[in-house]
Amino acid sequence: MNIPLFISGSDSSCGAGFQCDLMTARSYGLQAGCVVTAVTAQGTSGVDSVELISPATIERQLHEEIGGFAIAVVKSGMIGGPESIRTVAKFLSRHLADKPYVLDPVSKATSGTTLLPADAARFMQEQLFPLATVVTPNVAEAEELSGLELRTPDDAEQAGQVILKLGCQNVLITGGHWSDGAGTDVLVTRDNPTQPQFIKAENFVKDRNVRGTGCAYASAIACGLIHGLSVVDSIRNAKRYIENAVAHAIELAPNYWVLNHRRAQSNTPT
Ligand code: PXL
């Protein structure tokens, strides 16, 4: 069975991180491989602590994944420090270079806690971006990566063109709460950088801060690719998935919303 490989951190609240990746894969009817890079302790009052898994243990997990499982797509979220990023980059380029790779350049938790140590950001750009089929920064991450301020989808297109120069094939800028109120994401593609695709929401729910949307979006794209969809169709399908999961979000604790993966399922490609 073809499966996605998730390389991501643990979120003890299960809103984001590998727990969210696995729930997404399950909704897409898939098993998955899961390489854990960090353990975060978090809950309603934010992130209490972050412990990074050693690069050696990350590498051991990676080796088990390719020992016999049919990894067809890779998705990474939080990875950790420079050494961990180097380990993942080396491994992917040696063993999984021919597989599509969805890179979510996670830098902060929803609560604002840093999940990408300052000295690791450059490593991620230099070593992982050139391997990526799709990079999925949210607006804040795209601003950091491009050095531009993003106010409109057209600004996002400009930022996407700058980010493409880091060597990835596609840049999807997500989570734009633009003044048009439409929740449009912007896809800029290496093959046609001046022709962005605007991935529109059908049912945008404003003003609800639901955890895990970035993790699930990138994972859902990876799952769509396994089901044989093109990059653009995987993104469109993943967008519907997130919209459904947000529309039916679960209030796990007062004002602490998580995605409803079970109610997102109706869009699963078969
Ligand atoms: O949503 C970003 C994210 C990614 N990975 C882990 C997280 C979070 C946010 O909290 O905890 C492990």
Boltz pocket constraint, residues with backbone or C-beta under 6 A from the ligand:
constraints:
  - pocket:
      binder: B
      contacts: [[A, 8], [A, 9], [A, 10], [A, 11], [A, 16], [A, 17], [A, 18], [A, 38], [A, 40], [A, 77], [A, 78], [A, 106], [A, 108], [A, 109], [A, 110], [A, 115], [A, 212], [A, 214], [A, 215]]
      max_distance: 6.0
